[in-house]
Amino acid sequence: MNTEMLYSDSLVEIMSDEIVFKRYYVPFGGSKAVRLTDIERITVERPTLWNGKWRLHGTGNFKTWFPKDYKRPKRDRIFFAELRNQWVNIGFTVENGDEVEKILRDKNLLRAE
């Protein structure tokens, strides 16, 4: 299979067929790869106290897991990946939100809430 790198920063890598969430697991920060076909949809929201702005790593509600990002409170948006056939979703941030939004929209993954 020919996997093309579409985006990469210190938090995520987006390839043509998967997203790799860096520093996902506790305590050692291993990565988690999720195939794009396993994603039902991704929504994007402005960070607030209620949706994860201050969630630096882990979960506060057992429904959404956040990979480690100590700069999350300064980010301008949070992405929420709803996974097919899984109860836990992934809330993640990136260094270039505009570029990632365009990629996800082009992949038909970004949906309005």
DAQUIHU-V7993 format. One record per helix or strand. SS is the DSSP state (a for helix, b for strand). FROM is the first residue (numbers start at 1). TO is the last residue. If there is no record, write none. Layout:
SS|FROM|TO + SS|FROM|TO
This chain:
b|5|8 + b|12|15 + b|18|21 + b|32|35 + a|36|38 + b|39|45 + b|58|58 + b|64|66 + a|72|74 + b|78|83 + b|89|92 + a|97|106 + b|110|110
